[in-house]
């Protein structure tokens, strides 16, 4: 069937309307697809933020539990003088107390300047710095047990930790048999490493009352 000019003139308006409807439909479909994808992406982002927040909350709870568990022990190390500034006066007073308590012969001592200490057994200190101050001791003894009593006394529960690094014991008046009289039979020269742990600059915990 061939359409005449008059027929095309009659169909012109409906065809324009049909074309407009088709174009509008295509645009609406494209917009709907774009909107759906953007909403899916936004939902994915929100889900990621929610998961991150949930993980931070869980880590925060675990961190609080860890602090509650280890804080008393950490404060005890501070009160002993192991964490923080070295307490030389307390060390010397502790040494004098042990000398008096154990009823030892005279003790001579000297303490070297504090220095950084990096032993192999403390490879990872988590930002803390380990320092040591070498104390040299000289004392006369009735027998070897005097030295054992002294080191055990220095290593008491409330004292800062140390390492007995070297000790040399010689007999006084060689050739004379050891006796139980209250005279010195042996002489000891020892070196101790008094250890102190320095906190990172950002950390501070007040000592236990």
Buried (B, 14 or more C-beta within 10 A) or exposed (E): EEEEEEEEEEEEEEEEEEEEEEEEEEEEEEEEEEEEEEEEEEEEEEEEEEEEEEEEEEEEEEEEEEEEEEEEEBBBBBBBBBBBEBBBEBBEEBBEBBBEEBEBBEBEBEBEEBEEBEEEEEEEEEEBEBBBBBBBBEBBBBEEEBBEBBBEBBEEEEBBBBBBEEEEEEEEEEEEEEEEEEEBBBBBBBBBBBBBBBBEEEEEBEBEE
